[in-house]
Every structure is written in structure tokens, then in C-alpha cells.
Amino acid sequence: MTLEDVVETIRKITPTFALPFAKRCWRHYQILHSNTQETLKIQEIHRYYKSKRCSSEIKEVLSGIRKYGLQPFPYIWAEQPVESTIDVYFDDDKKLPFVFLDGKRLYYPREMSSEDIQRYHYSVQMVEQHPSSPHRYLTDTFDVSDTDIVADCGVAEGNFGLSVVDRVQKLYLFEPEEKWMEPLHATFSPWKDKVEIVQTYISDSIRGGSVSNTIDNYFSDKEPPTFLKLDVEGFEQRVLTGATKSIESGKVKKIVSCAYHYADDEEILGNFLHSHGYSVTPSHGYMIFSMYDELKPPYFRRGLLRGTI
């Protein structure tokens, strides 16, 4: 019997509010009683940590994988239902779907269905930016200020930029994918005076400017950023390399960078930031970012590194 079969059976005899609980119970049963590849990997991970002194963060994620499996975020706050949390609307003038984020419209590509938007927005906002998430960019003690010039590298739909646009001096949005251009311009149209949307990859090399560029080159004739946010699918090291002059100028006061795409990201990125005088703090908790057969010790990865100077 599959999870869908169980849910359909429960749906007929159980109120809707109980369905998330039913799903979790069946998921727990599968993890504990099936001899799947996932179960074997979970057992392997627990054997690895059995003889080690584990921090409370490691103990929490070890408990989480027993309950929720090898999910990117094996925590209870990531197990909430999508449908009950996100409303999708349609702008008749712009002909684009949107959701509300902090009371502001966040637009999506016209080809995305409401269901796809719900799933996507739930993942990138409700889970990744949950207050307890290892992927949450900002905290109570690591935040933007009204004098910050923010360079957001790896924007996608723009949830981070929209969350800070009212609280910064200037916002640069670097995003290479064409599909996000129309919704980004729609989302940030109320802030045209302070937001620049730049369609390019940010890396350590310059290729036609619009293909790929560096932070140092792009800001060579502009006031440099004071805050860098990097979420560029494993190219974070290259972005930092291409921002070396800006960083060494002392203008870049804060950097938040993803550190989970590769197993050695935390070490390599942390060493770079330390070598340039930053105080480095990892985000709380861990993520799982690999297929089962690629998941190697120590298995868990920090979501982000935050650097402050």
C-alpha cells in the first residue's frame, strides 16, 4: 500500500485537519519497517555517530531522519501541508500569478500553475526561510540596515530581495534565467528608484557582461555593495573570488553564503572569509544534500555561513 492509498482511505473517514498527521504516521512506519535504500542509509548514519560525542544539533537531526527520512530539512517544521498555507492570485493587468509576501506581491512566471507555485513557494519561503531553518538568510542578529547596498546573487523569484527592499538603501538583483525576468520586473516595479535587475551569472570571469560578470567588474564604476547574499547553486566560491577587490576594500561588511552544495563548501568558504578578516558563524542546524549512494560521512551539511567584519 502506498502513501497515496493510505491518504485516500483516511480521507474518507477522517476530517481534513487530520490528514497531515496521517501522512506523517505512514511515513514514520515506512522508515522504521521497510528495508529500503533510504532505511539502510539511515542505519548507516546512526552507526557512524553512535561512538561519537554529538552536539545537540547533530542529535536533533539524527532524531529527525528517523521520523522524516532523508529530507533536505528533516525537522517537524518542514512537515506542514502546502495547500493550507499559500493562496495564489492572478493579476489581470500584468497577466501574471502572484502570492503575498509580507503584504507585498511576489509574482511568478505565467506558465507556472497554482499547484506548482504553491509547492515552490512553500519550499523556498515557508521551509527554507522558516525561523528555525539552516537555510534562513537573516536572523535577529544578522540583518540588513537602511544604509546597506545589497547585492543579491542568485535571485530566482526574488523572495529575499522583496523581504528587504523597504529596509535598504539600494538593491541589486543578479539572476541569469530568462523565465524570472518578467515576474521580477513586476514584483519590484514599486521600487524602480532603488532596485536594479541584472540578467547575468555572477562568477569569477567576465563573458560579454550579460553572460557572466564579476562583482568587482560590475561595481567598478559604482558604489560597492556592503552586503552580499550568495545562493548560486555551488558557484559561491567563484563569486567570492570575483569579489576579492570589493571585499579587500573593506566596504563589504556582511556576507551570507550557501554552504551545502558541495561537501567541502563550509571549509573552503569559511577559510576564504576568515582569511579576509570576517568573523564567520554557521547557520543553526544541518541539511541533507545528496542522493543516498552519494551521501558520505559526516553526512550532514551546514546550510549557510554568515560573515561579518
FIMAR-52363 format. One record per residue (C-alpha): residue number from 1; residue in three letters; x, y, z. Coordinates in steps of 0.02 Angstrom, whole numbers, plus 50000, padded with zeros to 5 digits. Last residue first. Layout:
FIMAR-52363
@num NUM | residu ala | c1 X | c2 Y | c3 Z
...
This chain:
FIMAR-52363
@num 309 | residu ile | c1 51677 | c2 52119 | c3 50478
@num 308 | residu thr | c1 51535 | c2 51995 | c3 50474
@num 307 | residu gly | c1 51522 | c2 51828 | c3 50384
@num 306 | residu arg | c1 51371 | c2 51715 | c3 50386
@num 305 | residu leu | c1 51390 | c2 51536 | c3 50326
@num 304 | residu leu | c1 51238 | c2 51442 | c3 50267
@num 303 | residu gly | c1 51154 | c2 51272 | c3 50262
@num 302 | residu arg | c1 51280 | c2 51172 | c3 50360
@num 301 | residu arg | c1 51298 | c2 50996 | c3 50295
@num 300 | residu phe | c1 51255 | c2 50824 | c3 50361
@num 299 | residu tyr | c1 51327 | c2 50657 | c3 50302
@num 298 | residu pro | c1 51491 | c2 50661 | c3 50402
@num 297 | residu pro | c1 51522 | c2 50547 | c3 50314
@num 296 | residu lys | c1 51459 | c2 50511 | c3 50137
@num 295 | residu leu | c1 51291 | c2 50528 | c3 50050
@num 294 | residu glu | c1 51321 | c2 50490 | c3 49867
@num 293 | residu asp | c1 51226 | c2 50324 | c3 49866
@num 292 | residu tyr | c1 51079 | c2 50405 | c3 49956
@num 291 | residu met | c1 51066 | c2 50556 | c3 49844
@num 290 | residu ser | c1 51143 | c2 50712 | c3 49915
@num 289 | residu phe | c1 51100 | c2 50870 | c3 50012
@num 288 | residu ile | c1 51048 | c2 50838 | c3 50191
@num 287 | residu met | c1 51040 | c2 50999 | c3 50291
@num 286 | residu tyr | c1 51101 | c2 51045 | c3 50464
@num 285 | residu gly | c1 51056 | c2 51153 | c3 50613
@num 284 | residu his | c1 51094 | c2 51333 | c3 50657
@num 283 | residu ser | c1 51177 | c2 51439 | c3 50524
@num 282 | residu pro | c1 51366 | c2 51443 | c3 50526
@num 281 | residu thr | c1 51458 | c2 51593 | c3 50600
@num 280 | residu val | c1 51611 | c2 51677 | c3 50525
@num 279 | residu ser | c1 51701 | c2 51832 | c3 50590
@num 278 | residu tyr | c1 51774 | c2 51905 | c3 50433
@num 277 | residu gly | c1 51954 | c2 51961 | c3 50414
@num 276 | residu his | c1 51989 | c2 51916 | c3 50234
@num 275 | residu ser | c1 52071 | c2 51750 | c3 50276
@num 274 | residu his | c1 51921 | c2 51705 | c3 50384
@num 273 | residu leu | c1 51804 | c2 51729 | c3 50236
@num 272 | residu phe | c1 51909 | c2 51620 | c3 50122
@num 271 | residu asn | c1 51933 | c2 51487 | c3 50256
@num 270 | residu gly | c1 51745 | c2 51480 | c3 50286
@num 269 | residu leu | c1 51710 | c2 51463 | c3 50101
@num 268 | residu ile | c1 51829 | c2 51316 | c3 50085
@num 267 | residu glu | c1 51781 | c2 51230 | c3 50247
@num 266 | residu glu | c1 51593 | c2 51250 | c3 50232
@num 265 | residu asp | c1 51595 | c2 51209 | c3 50047
@num 264 | residu asp | c1 51688 | c2 51044 | c3 50071
@num 263 | residu ala | c1 51537 | c2 50929 | c3 50047
@num 262 | residu tyr | c1 51470 | c2 51027 | c3 49900
@num 261 | residu his | c1 51302 | c2 51117 | c3 49880
@num 260 | residu tyr | c1 51287 | c2 51148 | c3 50066
@num 259 | residu ala | c1 51374 | c2 51312 | c3 50105
@num 258 | residu cys | c1 51254 | c2 51447 | c3 50046
@num 257 | residu ser | c1 51328 | c2 51619 | c3 50077
@num 256 | residu val | c1 51286 | c2 51767 | c3 50188
@num 255 | residu ile | c1 51411 | c2 51909 | c3 50178
@num 254 | residu lys | c1 51417 | c2 52066 | c3 50285
@num 253 | residu lys | c1 51529 | c2 52220 | c3 50290
@num 252 | residu val | c1 51577 | c2 52232 | c3 50107
@num 251 | residu lys | c1 51662 | c2 52403 | c3 50101
@num 250 | residu gly | c1 51829 | c2 52346 | c3 50172
@num 249 | residu ser | c1 51917 | c2 52371 | c3 50005
@num 248 | residu glu | c1 51977 | c2 52191 | c3 50018
@num 247 | residu ile | c1 51798 | c2 52131 | c3 49991
@num 246 | residu ser | c1 51774 | c2 52238 | c3 49837
@num 245 | residu lys | c1 51941 | c2 52180 | c3 49767
@num 244 | residu thr | c1 51902 | c2 51997 | c3 49803
@num 243 | residu ala | c1 51728 | c2 51997 | c3 49726
@num 242 | residu gly | c1 51768 | c2 51880 | c3 49582
@num 241 | residu thr | c1 51843 | c2 51757 | c3 49705
@num 240 | residu leu | c1 51686 | c2 51770 | c3 49810
@num 239 | residu val | c1 51577 | c2 51730 | c3 49661
@num 238 | residu arg | c1 51687 | c2 51584 | c3 49615
@num 237 | residu gln | c1 51674 | c2 51511 | c3 49790
@num 236 | residu glu | c1 51484 | c2 51529 | c3 49786
@num 235 | residu phe | c1 51468 | c2 51430 | c3 49625
@num 234 | residu gly | c1 51377 | c2 51284 | c3 49707
@num 233 | residu glu | c1 51200 | c2 51327 | c3 49655
@num 232 | residu val | c1 51213 | c2 51516 | c3 49662
@num 231 | residu asp | c1 51140 | c2 51569 | c3 49829
@num 230 | residu leu | c1 51253 | c2 51713 | c3 49882
@num 229 | residu lys | c1 51194 | c2 51865 | c3 49979
@num 228 | residu leu | c1 51320 | c2 52007 | c3 49986
@num 227 | residu phe | c1 51300 | c2 52163 | c3 50095
@num 226 | residu thr | c1 51400 | c2 52324 | c3 50085
@num 225 | residu pro | c1 51394 | c2 52333 | c3 49896
@num 224 | residu pro | c1 51516 | c2 52443 | c3 49800
@num 223 | residu glu | c1 51472 | c2 52620 | c3 49744
@num 222 | residu lys | c1 51476 | c2 52609 | c3 49557
@num 221 | residu asp | c1 51607 | c2 52620 | c3 49419
@num 220 | residu ser | c1 51698 | c2 52457 | c3 49458
@num 219 | residu phe | c1 51536 | c2 52384 | c3 49529
@num 218 | residu tyr | c1 51506 | c2 52263 | c3 49386
@num 217 | residu asn | c1 51690 | c2 52220 | c3 49371
@num 216 | residu asp | c1 51720 | c2 52181 | c3 49554
@num 215 | residu ile | c1 51557 | c2 52086 | c3 49573
@num 214 | residu thr | c1 51604 | c2 51979 | c3 49425
@num 213 | residu asn | c1 51512 | c2 51951 | c3 49262
@num 212 | residu ser | c1 51436 | c2 51812 | c3 49161
@num 211 | residu val | c1 51330 | c2 51806 | c3 49004
@num 210 | residu ser | c1 51272 | c2 51988 | c3 49007
@num 209 | residu gly | c1 51447 | c2 52056 | c3 49033
@num 208 | residu gly | c1 51509 | c2 51977 | c3 48873
@num 207 | residu arg | c1 51595 | c2 51841 | c3 48969
@num 206 | residu ile | c1 51681 | c2 51905 | c3 49126
@num 205 | residu ser | c1 51752 | c2 51779 | c3 49248
@num 204 | residu asp | c1 51744 | c2 51742 | c3 49435
@num 203 | residu ser | c1 51555 | c2 51718 | c3 49443
@num 202 | residu ile | c1 51392 | c2 51816 | c3 49438
@num 201 | residu tyr | c1 51279 | c2 51749 | c3 49301
@num 200 | residu thr | c1 51184 | c2 51886 | c3 49212
@num 199 | residu gln | c1 51014 | c2 51968 | c3 49197
@num 198 | residu val | c1 51030 | c2 52123 | c3 49306
@num 197 | residu ile | c1 50881 | c2 52194 | c3 49399
@num 196 | residu glu | c1 50925 | c2 52360 | c3 49482
@num 195 | residu val | c1 50815 | c2 52416 | c3 49628
@num 194 | residu lys | c1 50815 | c2 52586 | c3 49715
@num 193 | residu asp | c1 50714 | c2 52702 | c3 49604
@num 192 | residu lys | c1 50616 | c2 52562 | c3 49524
@num 191 | residu trp | c1 50541 | c2 52515 | c3 49693
@num 190 | residu pro | c1 50355 | c2 52494 | c3 49650
@num 189 | residu ser | c1 50406 | c2 52393 | c3 49494
@num 188 | residu phe | c1 50495 | c2 52263 | c3 49602
@num 187 | residu thr | c1 50371 | c2 52120 | c3 49583
@num 186 | residu ala | c1 50329 | c2 52156 | c3 49400
@num 185 | residu his | c1 50511 | c2 52170 | c3 49349
@num 184 | residu leu | c1 50546 | c2 52007 | c3 49440
@num 183 | residu pro | c1 50397 | c2 51921 | c3 49359
@num 182 | residu glu | c1 50457 | c2 51968 | c3 49185
@num 181 | residu met | c1 50639 | c2 51922 | c3 49215
@num 180 | residu trp | c1 50615 | c2 51754 | c3 49303
@num 179 | residu lys | c1 50597 | c2 51647 | c3 49147
@num 178 | residu glu | c1 50754 | c2 51724 | c3 49071
@num 177 | residu glu | c1 50871 | c2 51643 | c3 49196
@num 176 | residu pro | c1 51031 | c2 51736 | c3 49240
@num 175 | residu glu | c1 50984 | c2 51824 | c3 49403
@num 174 | residu phe | c1 51078 | c2 51965 | c3 49488
@num 173 | residu leu | c1 50965 | c2 52080 | c3 49590
@num 172 | residu tyr | c1 51047 | c2 52241 | c3 49651
@num 171 | residu leu | c1 50962 | c2 52329 | c3 49797
@num 170 | residu lys | c1 50998 | c2 52504 | c3 49861
@num 169 | residu gln | c1 50971 | c2 52596 | c3 50026
@num 168 | residu val | c1 50897 | c2 52450 | c3 50121
@num 167 | residu arg | c1 50744 | c2 52419 | c3 50232
@num 166 | residu asp | c1 50598 | c2 52425 | c3 50110
@num 165 | residu val | c1 50683 | c2 52306 | c3 49989
@num 164 | residu val | c1 50725 | c2 52178 | c3 50124
@num 163 | residu ser | c1 50591 | c2 52042 | c3 50108
@num 162 | residu leu | c1 50568 | c2 52078 | c3 49923
@num 161 | residu gly | c1 50753 | c2 52045 | c3 49891
@num 160 | residu phe | c1 50746 | c2 51879 | c3 49984
@num 159 | residu asn | c1 50589 | c2 51819 | c3 49893
@num 158 | residu gly | c1 50654 | c2 51868 | c3 49722
@num 157 | residu glu | c1 50582 | c2 51733 | c3 49607
@num 156 | residu ala | c1 50756 | c2 51670 | c3 49561
@num 155 | residu val | c1 50882 | c2 51787 | c3 49645
@num 154 | residu gly | c1 51051 | c2 51702 | c3 49634
@num 153 | residu cys | c1 51168 | c2 51843 | c3 49685
@num 152 | residu asp | c1 51081 | c2 51977 | c3 49789
@num 151 | residu ala | c1 51198 | c2 52127 | c3 49801
@num 150 | residu val | c1 51136 | c2 52240 | c3 49941
@num 149 | residu ile | c1 51188 | c2 52420 | c3 49968
@num 148 | residu asp | c1 51157 | c2 52443 | c3 50153
@num 147 | residu thr | c1 51119 | c2 52611 | c3 50235
@num 146 | residu asp | c1 50945 | c2 52562 | c3 50296
@num 145 | residu ser | c1 51014 | c2 52407 | c3 50380
@num 144 | residu val | c1 51018 | c2 52222 | c3 50337
@num 143 | residu asp | c1 51015 | c2 52081 | c3 50464
@num 142 | residu phe | c1 51121 | c2 51963 | c3 50566
@num 141 | residu thr | c1 51073 | c2 51974 | c3 50750
@num 140 | residu asp | c1 50886 | c2 51942 | c3 50735
@num 139 | residu thr | c1 50921 | c2 51822 | c3 50593
@num 138 | residu leu | c1 50938 | c2 51832 | c3 50405
@num 137 | residu tyr | c1 50971 | c2 51705 | c3 50267
@num 136 | residu arg | c1 50869 | c2 51559 | c3 50331
@num 135 | residu his | c1 50942 | c2 51399 | c3 50255
@num 134 | residu pro | c1 50976 | c2 51307 | c3 50419
@num 133 | residu ser | c1 50789 | c2 51335 | c3 50453
@num 132 | residu ser | c1 50722 | c2 51379 | c3 50626
@num 131 | residu pro | c1 50643 | c2 51546 | c3 50577
@num 130 | residu his | c1 50573 | c2 51466 | c3 50417
@num 129 | residu gln | c1 50661 | c2 51539 | c3 50265
@num 128 | residu glu | c1 50699 | c2 51373 | c3 50179
@num 127 | residu val | c1 50532 | c2 51297 | c3 50232
@num 126 | residu met | c1 50394 | c2 51429 | c3 50211
@num 125 | residu gln | c1 50491 | c2 51531 | c3 50084
@num 124 | residu val | c1 50586 | c2 51422 | c3 49960
@num 123 | residu ser | c1 50489 | c2 51260 | c3 49982
@num 122 | residu tyr | c1 50314 | c2 51330 | c3 50011
@num 121 | residu his | c1 50340 | c2 51448 | c3 49866
@num 120 | residu tyr | c1 50385 | c2 51305 | c3 49750
@num 119 | residu arg | c1 50244 | c2 51190 | c3 49804
@num 118 | residu gln | c1 50113 | c2 51327 | c3 49799
@num 117 | residu ile | c1 50179 | c2 51394 | c3 49635
@num 116 | residu asp | c1 50171 | c2 51222 | c3 49556
@num 115 | residu glu | c1 49992 | c2 51199 | c3 49616
@num 114 | residu ser | c1 49941 | c2 51370 | c3 49550
@num 113 | residu ser | c1 50015 | c2 51325 | c3 49381
@num 112 | residu met | c1 50175 | c2 51405 | c3 49318
@num 111 | residu glu | c1 50170 | c2 51465 | c3 49137
@num 110 | residu arg | c1 50138 | c2 51646 | c3 49187
@num 109 | residu pro | c1 50303 | c2 51656 | c3 49282
@num 108 | residu tyr | c1 50284 | c2 51707 | c3 49465
@num 107 | residu tyr | c1 50249 | c2 51872 | c3 49552
@num 106 | residu leu | c1 50279 | c2 51919 | c3 49733
@num 105 | residu arg | c1 50152 | c2 52049 | c3 49786
@num 104 | residu lys | c1 50185 | c2 52134 | c3 49952
@num 103 | residu gly | c1 50093 | c2 52107 | c3 50118
@num 102 | residu asp | c1 50241 | c2 52019 | c3 50198
@num 101 | residu leu | c1 50244 | c2 51901 | c3 50049
@num 100 | residu phe | c1 50081 | c2 51890 | c3 49951
@num 99 | residu val | c1 50069 | c2 51769 | c3 49807
@num 98 | residu phe | c1 50067 | c2 51804 | c3 49621
@num 97 | residu pro | c1 50006 | c2 51744 | c3 49452
@num 96 | residu leu | c1 50041 | c2 51852 | c3 49299
@num 95 | residu lys | c1 49932 | c2 51933 | c3 49167
@num 94 | residu lys | c1 50001 | c2 52104 | c3 49215
@num 93 | residu asp | c1 49831 | c2 52186 | c3 49214
@num 92 | residu asp | c1 49729 | c2 52034 | c3 49267
@num 91 | residu asp | c1 49846 | c2 51997 | c3 49413
@num 90 | residu phe | c1 49809 | c2 51819 | c3 49470
@num 89 | residu tyr | c1 49808 | c2 51753 | c3 49648
@num 88 | residu val | c1 49887 | c2 51604 | c3 49736
@num 87 | residu asp | c1 49847 | c2 51570 | c3 49919
@num 86 | residu ile | c1 49977 | c2 51476 | c3 50022
@num 85 | residu thr | c1 49965 | c2 51393 | c3 50194
@num 84 | residu ser | c1 49825 | c2 51263 | c3 50188
@num 83 | residu glu | c1 49881 | c2 51184 | c3 50024
@num 82 | residu val | c1 50061 | c2 51157 | c3 50073
@num 81 | residu pro | c1 50041 | c2 51043 | c3 50225
@num 80 | residu gln | c1 50172 | c2 51056 | c3 50365
@num 79 | residu glu | c1 50321 | c2 50939 | c3 50376
@num 78 | residu ala | c1 50462 | c2 51067 | c3 50371
@num 77 | residu trp | c1 50427 | c2 51125 | c3 50550
@num 76 | residu ile | c1 50448 | c2 50944 | c3 50608
@num 75 | residu tyr | c1 50629 | c2 50936 | c3 50552
@num 74 | residu pro | c1 50722 | c2 50831 | c3 50425
@num 73 | residu phe | c1 50763 | c2 50978 | c3 50308
@num 72 | residu pro | c1 50840 | c2 50910 | c3 50146
@num 71 | residu gln | c1 50739 | c2 50750 | c3 50179
@num 70 | residu leu | c1 50825 | c2 50588 | c3 50220
@num 69 | residu gly | c1 50681 | c2 50515 | c3 50321
@num 68 | residu tyr | c1 50552 | c2 50607 | c3 50425
@num 67 | residu lys | c1 50549 | c2 50518 | c3 50592
@num 66 | residu arg | c1 50715 | c2 50426 | c3 50596
@num 65 | residu ile | c1 50795 | c2 50569 | c3 50499
@num 64 | residu gly | c1 50737 | c2 50692 | c3 50630
@num 63 | residu ser | c1 50812 | c2 50602 | c3 50779
@num 62 | residu leu | c1 50982 | c2 50609 | c3 50696
@num 61 | residu val | c1 50947 | c2 50792 | c3 50652
@num 60 | residu glu | c1 50916 | c2 50836 | c3 50833
@num 59 | residu lys | c1 51064 | c2 50738 | c3 50897
@num 58 | residu ile | c1 51176 | c2 50830 | c3 50774
@num 57 | residu glu | c1 51113 | c2 50999 | c3 50835
@num 56 | residu ser | c1 51130 | c2 50947 | c3 51017
@num 55 | residu ser | c1 51312 | c2 50909 | c3 50984
@num 54 | residu cys | c1 51369 | c2 50730 | c3 50964
@num 53 | residu arg | c1 51510 | c2 50640 | c3 51051
@num 52 | residu lys | c1 51546 | c2 50498 | c3 50933
@num 51 | residu ser | c1 51527 | c2 50310 | c3 50954
@num 50 | residu lys | c1 51350 | c2 50301 | c3 50885
@num 49 | residu tyr | c1 51377 | c2 50434 | c3 50752
@num 48 | residu tyr | c1 51432 | c2 50316 | c3 50613
@num 47 | residu arg | c1 51307 | c2 50182 | c3 50665
@num 46 | residu his | c1 51166 | c2 50311 | c3 50655
@num 45 | residu ile | c1 51220 | c2 50360 | c3 50479
@num 44 | residu glu | c1 51225 | c2 50179 | c3 50420
@num 43 | residu gln | c1 51051 | c2 50147 | c3 50491
@num 42 | residu ile | c1 50986 | c2 50299 | c3 50396
@num 41 | residu lys | c1 51071 | c2 50233 | c3 50238
@num 40 | residu leu | c1 50987 | c2 50064 | c3 50258
@num 39 | residu thr | c1 50818 | c2 50147 | c3 50281
@num 38 | residu glu | c1 50842 | c2 50251 | c3 50125
@num 37 | residu gln | c1 50891 | c2 50102 | c3 50021
@num 36 | residu thr | c1 50732 | c2 50016 | c3 50078
@num 35 | residu asn | c1 50712 | c2 49877 | c3 50204
@num 34 | residu ser | c1 50544 | c2 49941 | c3 50265
@num 33 | residu his | c1 50491 | c2 49946 | c3 50447
@num 32 | residu leu | c1 50555 | c2 50105 | c3 50527
@num 31 | residu ile | c1 50555 | c2 50220 | c3 50375
@num 30 | residu gln | c1 50388 | c2 50156 | c3 50310
@num 29 | residu tyr | c1 50305 | c2 50173 | c3 50481
@num 28 | residu his | c1 50369 | c2 50351 | c3 50500
@num 27 | residu arg | c1 50299 | c2 50398 | c3 50330
@num 26 | residu trp | c1 50131 | c2 50319 | c3 50375
@num 25 | residu cys | c1 50123 | c2 50420 | c3 50535
@num 24 | residu arg | c1 50174 | c2 50581 | c3 50445
@num 23 | residu lys | c1 50039 | c2 50561 | c3 50313
@num 22 | residu ala | c1 49906 | c2 50527 | c3 50444
@num 21 | residu phe | c1 49958 | c2 50683 | c3 50541
@num 20 | residu pro | c1 49946 | c2 50789 | c3 50384
@num 19 | residu leu | c1 49772 | c2 50714 | c3 50352
@num 18 | residu ala | c1 49698 | c2 50754 | c3 50523
@num 17 | residu phe | c1 49639 | c2 50930 | c3 50478
@num 16 | residu thr | c1 49539 | c2 50859 | c3 50333
@num 15 | residu pro | c1 49422 | c2 50761 | c3 50445
@num 14 | residu thr | c1 49444 | c2 50572 | c3 50438
@num 13 | residu ile | c1 49340 | c2 50431 | c3 50362
@num 12 | residu lys | c1 49354 | c2 50455 | c3 50175
@num 11 | residu arg | c1 49520 | c2 50550 | c3 50185
@num 10 | residu ile | c1 49598 | c2 50407 | c3 50283
@num 9 | residu thr | c1 49573 | c2 50289 | c3 50137
@num 8 | residu glu | c1 49638 | c2 50417 | c3 50012
@num 7 | residu val | c1 49787 | c2 50454 | c3 50124
@num 6 | residu val | c1 49829 | c2 50270 | c3 50141
@num 5 | residu asp | c1 49820 | c2 50241 | c3 49954
@num 4 | residu glu | c1 49928 | c2 50394 | c3 49922
@num 3 | residu leu | c1 50060 | c2 50334 | c3 50046
@num 2 | residu thr | c1 50068 | c2 50170 | c3 49951
@num 1 | residu met | c1 50000 | c2 50000 | c3 50000
